[in-house]
Amino acid sequence: MAKTGEDKRKRPRRRTDRPAGGAAGRTADADVLEPEVVDVEVADDLDDFDEGLDVVDDVDDAANDPAIPLIDVDADNVELRAAAGGGKSVAKYDPMAAYMQEIRSIPVLSREQEHELAVRWAEQGDVDAARQLVEANLRLVVKIAYEYRRAYRNILDLVQEGNIGLLQAVRKYDPHRGVKLSSYAAWWIRAYILKFILNNWRLVKIGTTQAQRKLFYNLRKESEKLERLGFRPTPKLLAARLDVPEDAVVEMQRRLAAPDASLDAPVGGDDDGARTRLDLMRDDEYRPDVAVADREFRDLLREKLTAFAAGLEGREKTLFEKRWLTDEPMTLQEIGDMYGISRERARQIEKRMLDRLRGYLEREFGGEVDISQLAPD
């Protein structure tokens, strides 16, 4: 049932050793966090989001105790009260309420039943046994998902990702290790949920590297710890304590401090004709003032080239006009064939003519001029 303000006290979270759920747990898909990668204190790493959470001491007991009320839902002003003993919700219909009611009807497995089903799945590939193992632990997923409800508003998305982690845990679970499935699955569930939060926390994806993931979960916590000790949390000090590059700390601080904004969001109104932020952004690739200045310079340069050509004679004049003052320049081979000379000889004539051109332009413009943009292809 819903808690009063006095009842909402944060009980200490029990820290346990990593379960040895089988060597297979170390061969997760490359795009998913391994259980071994997830910090034991992973919920503490998101301490900003965990305020007010009612965390049970033993997540396994929470998963297997049908008398524990499942959650107070505050999203979208809908309050769900799942009464102890399986009572009906007093709130209006909500998909999460329907899901919770359905999974509470699934019987809880004893330790012996769980072991028997796990052995059938591991040794015989019994799909029905795997299904029962998954269904019996769906409440565990919901319980863990609600630990991160302040990190991501849509709890159904977190439950869905946690269920995928549960499927992966059942697939890799080794019943002969002496570890309960719920203990082993909790690591996989958290790994998938945290991966989802990291990928969807902002419009622009963050946490694409191991260093960024470490910073995402620990930067704020480490900064507060340093302040309590009387130190100023500079990027250099944070980088040393978290064993990450200093520039990575600076980048993560900048990204966490700046809110995301859609470039397609309308500015000044919601009508179809409203301008968007993208419309108001400067295009660094095209600057009208630079384009105008460049066009004026090219026009002036072409005038100077025409004046320079007027002082040329013979083969130099023909070569310059056919290669530098036309939109379809002739090749050196074609110029050579026209005058019955080799291509190399035509190149030598052009080089001598270009040396004279550069000297002429330097005198006209008072400095060196780049004519490479006018060179024939």
N, C-alpha and C positions, 0 to 999 in steps of 0.2 A: 504494500500500500504506500501511498505518498508519505513522505517524511515531513515532520515539522522542522522549523529552523533549529530547535534545540537538539533534535535527534540526528541532524546531519553533522556528524562528526567523522573525521577522517581517521580510520583505524590504520595502524601501520601495516604495510604490505610485507608479507613474509618473503624473504629472499631464499631461493632454493638453488642447489647445484644444478647444473645442466644435466638433463636426463640422457642416459646412454641408450637412445631408442634405436640403435642399430647402425651399422656402418653405412647402410643404404641411405641414411639421412644426409650423408655428405655429398650426394650426387644429384642435387637439385638441378632443375633447368637453369640455364645460364642467366635468364632474365629475371629470376626470382631470388630474393634474399634467402640464403641458407639459414636454417635454424641456428647454426653455429655463429653466424654473422650478427645475429640480433643480440644486443646487449642484455645481460641478465636484468639490469635495472632499466629496461627500455621504457616502462611506464613512467619512471621517475624522470627520464630524459625529456618527456613532454610535460613537465610539471606545470607549465602554464595552462595546459588543457585539463589537468587532473584535479583542479580545485573542486571540492565538494563531492568527489566520487565516494561512493560507499563500496569499498573494495573488501571482499571477503578474505579471510586469512588463508583459505585453502581452495584454490580454483577447482580442484577435482571434486571436493565436497559440494561446491556450488553447482557443478555440472550434474551431479548425480542425486541431488536432494530436491525432490519435486515440491517440497513445502516452502522453498525459498521463493519469495515473490520476485517476479521477473522485472521490472524496471519502471521507473517513472519517465514517461516520454513528454518532453516539453516542446517538441518541434511543432511549429505552426499553430501554437496555442491549443494543441490537443493534449489533454491529460489522460493518460492510461493508468488505470490502477488494476493490476493483476492480483487479485486477492489470494492469500495463502489458502491452499486447499482447492484451487482450481475454479474460483468464482468467475462470473462473467464480468467483462469490462463495462464500466459505466460511461465510457466516452462514446462519441460518435464513431461510426465505422472508420477504420484506418487499416491499411495493408499490414502495418507492423503488428497491430493488435490481432488480426486474423492469423498471421504467421505464428505469433507467440502462443495463441490458443491451440493451434494445430500441433506444434512441437511439444507442448506440455502433455498432450495425450499419448505421446510415445513412451512406452514402458522403459524404465531404467534397468540397465543390465547389472547383474551382480559381477563380482570379480571373476568368478568361475565361468559364468556365461560369456563374459568378454574374452577371456582367454581361449575358450573353446571356439568361439567364432573367429578370433584372430588366427588360430592355428588352421582352421578350415580354409580361410582365405589365403594364408601364406603358403600352405603346403598343397592345397588342392585347387586353388583358384576359384573357390566358391563365391560367386558374385553376390548371391543372396546374403551370405554371411557378411561380406563387405558392406552391403547396403544397411544391414542392421547396425553395424558398428558406426557408420556415419550418422544414421538417424538418432542413435542413442546419445550422440555427442553434439547435436545441434544446439542444445541449450548452452553448452560451453562456448560456442561461437558467439552467441548473443551476449553472454556475460562479458566476454573479452572485448567485443565490439563497443560496448557501452563504456569501457574504460577510456575510449578515445573519441567519445561523442563531442567533446569540445574542440577537437582538432578538425573534425569534418562533420558538417551539419546533417547530412543525409545518412542516417543510421542504417538504412536498408542497403546502401552501397557497401558499407563496412561489413555488414553481415554476409553479403554475397561474396565479397573477397575472402572473408574468413572461412566461408564454406568451401571455397576452392582450396584453401590451405588445409582444411580438414580432410578433404579428399586425397590430397598429396600425402598427408600424414598416415592415413589408413593404408595407402598403397605401399608406403615404405616401412611401416611398423613391423618390428621383429618381436613376436610374443615371447620369445625365449630369453629375452634380456632381463626380465623381472621388473620392468617398468610399466606402470599403467598407461593405457593408450591416451587418456586425457592429459597426463603429464607430458607425454611426448608431443601430442597434437597441439598443445598450447603454444609451443614454439613455432610450429608451422603456421598456425592461425595468426599469431602476432606478426610473423614475417610478412605474410601476404597483406594484412591490413596496413602495416606500416609502409610497405612498398606502394600501396594504393594511395595513402595519404601523401606521401612524398611526391608522387607523380601528378596529383590532382589538387594539391594545396594552393597552387597558383595557376593562372592562365598560362604563364610561361614556365615550362618545366624546370625544376631545380633538383639538385641532388643526383646528377648524372654520373658522378664519380664517387669513389669510396670516401675521399676527403670531404666532399660536399655533404654526403650523407652523415658523416660524423659531426660536421658542423651544424647541420640542421637540427640534430637531436640534442647536441650538447653545448652549443655556443651560448645561449642565454643562461643556462644553468651554471656554466663555468664563469661567466661574467659576474653573476650574482655572488658566487662563492668568493671570487677575488675581492669584490667590494666589501663583503663581510669581514675579510681578513685585513682590510685597510689598503688594498692595492688598487690602482687604477687599471681597469682591464683594457690595456692597449692591444692593438692587433699583434704586435710582436710577442707580448707575453702570452696571449691566448694561443697563438700559433705554437709556441714552445710547449705549453701545457697539453695541447691537444694533438701535438705531433703532426701538424699540417703546415703547408706553405703560408707565409704571412699574407701574400696577395689573395689566397683563397679565403682567409678570414675577412679581409676588407671587402671582397666581392660578395660574400654571404651576408655581411652586415648591411651592405647597401641594398641587396635584394630583399632582405627581410624587412627593412625599414620602409621601403617604397611600396605603396599599394599598386596592385595591378589595375589597369584600365583598358577596356576594349577600344581599339582604334576605330571600330565600326559603330560605337555608341553615338547616338545623336547628340548634338550640342545645341542647347537653346530651345529644344522642343522634341516631341516624339512623332511629329508628322513625317510622312514619307519624303518631303522635300527638305528636311532639316540637314544641315551640314554635319559631318562627322569629324572626329578628332583627326582622322587621316587627311581630310580635306584641308585642315589648318596647319599641317606639318610642313616644314620647309623641305624642299627637295634639293638635297646637296648635289645631286647628279646634274641638275640643270639650274643655273642662275642666270636670269635674264640680263643683268648688267654685264656679266662676263661674256655672255653670248653676243651682246651688241658690240662690246669692245673688240671681241675677236673678229666679228664680221667686218667692222670698220678697218681693222688693221689689215685683214686679208685684201680688202678692196684697195687700200693704199699701196700694199705690197705689189699687187698686180699692176697698178699704174707705174710703179718704179721699174717693174720687170719689162713692161712695154717700152718704157723710155730707154732702158738698157739695151733692148733688142734693136732699137733704131740705130745704135752705134756699131752694130756688128755687120760683118760682110762675109760673103761666100759660104763655105761649109759651116762655119760657126753659127751664122745667122739662121741657116736652114735647120741645123741640128737643134738650136734653141727653140725655134718656133714649133718644130715638129714634135719636140719632146717636153717642153716646159710651158708652152702657151696654148695647149690644146687639151680637150677633154679625153681624146683618144690618142695618147702618145705612141709614136713609132718606137720599135725596139732598136737597139744599137746595131743589130744584124741587118735590119731593114735599111737603116741609114748607110751602113757600109756598102750594101748591095747597090744603093742608089748612086753612090760615088765611085763604085768599083774598088773599095778599100776593105780591109779586114775589120772584123768586129772590134778587135783590140785597138786598131788605129782610130776608130770612131770613138772609143772610150777615152783615149788620150786627148783627142780634140775636145771632148766634153769636159774633161777634168781641167784643162787649161782655161776653158771658157768659164767654168764655175769659180775658179780662183779669182778671175777678174770680176765676176758677179759679186762675190762676197766682199771684195774690197770696195766696190761701188756702193753696196747697201750700207756698209759700215760708215761710209762718208755721208750718205743721205740721212741715216737714222741716228748717227752719233754713237753707234755701238754695234756689237755683234748681233746678227739677225739669224734666226733659225729658219732655213728654207727647206728643211727635210719634209715638212707636211705638203710641200708643193712638188716634191720629187715624183717623177713618173714611176708607176708600178713596174 
